[in-house]
Each structure stands twice: as C-alpha cells, then as structure tokens.
Amino acid sequence: MKNLFFIILVSSGLAFSCSKKEPQDLYPADSPKANYDTVAVDSFSAGATSVDVAQQIRISSQKYQDSLKEVLKVQEQEKKIKEELEKENKKKEEEEKKQKNAGLPITSEPKTE
C-alpha cells in the first residue's frame, strides 16, 4: 500500500512537471523603456571616451600633479648646477688670462712630452 501511494505520488509529480507550459514573456509590451542607451561601449567604438577626456582625467589626478612638481624641482636643480659650472669656468678663464698677461706659466695644464 505504501509503495502504491508512493508510485502514484511520483507519477503525478512527473506528469505535472513534464506538462507543456506556455512560455512567459520576459519583456512585456507595456513595460517601461529606458530613455538612455544601455548597451555597453567598447573602448574602440565611436561612443567610447575620447583621448582628450582621458587625458584631462589623467592630468587632474594627484599622482600626475605630484610628478609634475618633482620634474620641476629636478629641472631647477639642473639649472643651478649649470649656472655654477658656468661661473667656475668663467673664473678659470679669467685666471688664465691674468696669468698670460702677467707672463706666468699656466700651472693648471700639465706638459706632456
């Protein structure tokens, strides 16, 4: 008796689960439509972020601003070093001219034979 009841229960469950159902419409006609584009944009497509906008985003980042400041500091240091070298070279040239005018031999250049 228990087996007969179990067989009836299982067969009725299979009959209902395997019966043909009407497909449900996932997008009914009266559903609200989005008034904007919902399609994903590829980075190479026409609607992708332009190079100019991407560059403005990079420029506005803090990391970029910090790197600019660092580059400016390095340029200032290089400029100071060049100025100091030019001053030293001018001083050396003036000393050599004075030694030539005084008739003294130049000691900064060793003689090679």
C-alpha positions as CSV (number, residue, x, y, z in Angstrom):
1,M,0.0,0.0,0.0
2,K,2.8,2.4,0.9
3,N,4.5,1.5,-2.4
4,L,1.4,2.1,-4.4
5,F,0.8,5.5,-2.8
6,F,4.5,6.5,-3.4
7,I,4.2,5.4,-7.1
8,I,1.1,7.5,-7.6
9,L,2.7,10.5,-6.0
10,V,5.8,10.3,-8.1
11,S,3.9,9.7,-11.4
12,S,1.6,12.6,-10.7
13,G,4.6,14.8,-9.9
14,L,6.3,13.8,-13.2
15,A,3.0,14.4,-15.1
16,F,2.7,17.9,-13.8
17,S,6.3,18.8,-14.2
18,C,6.6,17.5,-17.7
19,S,3.4,19.0,-19.0
20,K,3.7,21.7,-21.7
21,K,3.8,25.2,-20.3
22,E,3.3,28.5,-22.1
23,P,6.5,30.5,-22.3
24,Q,6.4,33.6,-20.3
25,D,7.2,36.9,-22.0
26,L,10.2,38.4,-20.2
27,Y,9.7,41.8,-21.9
28,P,6.0,42.6,-21.9
29,A,4.8,45.3,-24.3
30,D,3.6,47.6,-21.5
31,S,6.9,47.5,-19.6
32,P,8.7,50.9,-19.2
33,K,11.6,51.5,-21.6
34,A,14.8,53.2,-20.6
35,N,15.3,56.6,-22.2
36,Y,19.0,56.2,-22.4
37,D,21.4,53.8,-24.1
38,T,22.0,50.7,-22.0
39,V,24.4,49.0,-24.4
40,A,28.0,48.5,-23.2
41,V,30.5,50.7,-25.0
42,D,33.7,49.1,-26.3
43,S,36.9,51.2,-25.8
44,F,37.4,51.2,-29.6
45,S,33.8,52.1,-30.6
46,A,32.5,55.5,-31.6
47,G,30.9,56.3,-28.3
48,A,34.0,55.5,-26.2
49,T,35.7,58.1,-24.0
50,S,37.8,60.3,-26.2
51,V,41.5,60.7,-25.9
52,D,41.1,64.3,-24.8
53,V,38.8,63.4,-22.0
54,A,41.0,60.6,-20.8
55,Q,44.0,63.0,-20.9
56,Q,42.1,65.6,-18.8
57,I,41.3,62.9,-16.3
58,R,44.9,61.8,-16.0
59,I,46.1,65.5,-15.7
60,S,43.7,66.1,-12.9
61,S,44.9,63.2,-10.8
62,Q,47.0,63.9,-7.8
63,K,49.7,61.4,-8.8
64,Y,50.2,63.3,-12.1
65,Q,50.4,66.7,-10.3
66,D,53.0,65.3,-7.9
67,S,55.1,64.0,-10.7
68,L,55.0,67.4,-12.4
69,K,56.2,69.1,-9.2
70,E,59.0,66.6,-8.9
71,V,60.1,67.2,-12.5
72,L,60.1,71.0,-11.9
73,K,62.4,70.5,-8.8
74,V,64.8,68.4,-10.8
75,Q,64.9,71.0,-13.6
76,E,65.6,73.8,-11.1
77,Q,68.5,71.8,-9.6
78,E,70.0,71.1,-13.0
79,K,69.7,74.8,-13.9
80,K,71.5,75.8,-10.7
81,I,74.3,73.3,-11.3
82,K,74.8,74.6,-14.9
83,E,75.0,78.1,-13.6
84,E,77.6,77.2,-11.0
85,L,79.6,75.4,-13.7
86,E,79.5,78.4,-16.0
87,K,80.6,80.7,-13.1
88,E,83.5,78.4,-12.3
89,N,84.5,78.2,-16.0
90,K,84.5,82.0,-16.3
91,K,86.6,82.3,-13.2
92,K,89.2,79.8,-14.6
93,E,89.3,81.6,-17.9
94,E,89.8,85.0,-16.1
95,E,92.6,83.5,-14.0
96,E,94.3,82.0,-17.1
97,K,94.1,85.4,-18.9
98,K,95.6,87.1,-15.9
99,Q,98.4,84.6,-15.8
100,K,99.1,85.0,-19.5
101,N,99.1,88.8,-19.1
102,A,101.4,88.6,-16.2
103,G,103.8,86.3,-18.0
104,L,103.5,83.5,-15.6
105,P,103.3,79.9,-16.9
106,I,99.9,78.2,-16.6
107,T,100.0,75.5,-14.0
108,S,96.6,74.0,-14.5
109,E,97.7,72.3,-17.7
110,P,100.5,69.7,-17.3
111,K,103.0,69.5,-20.1
112,T,103.2,66.1,-21.8
113,E,106.2,65.1,-24.0
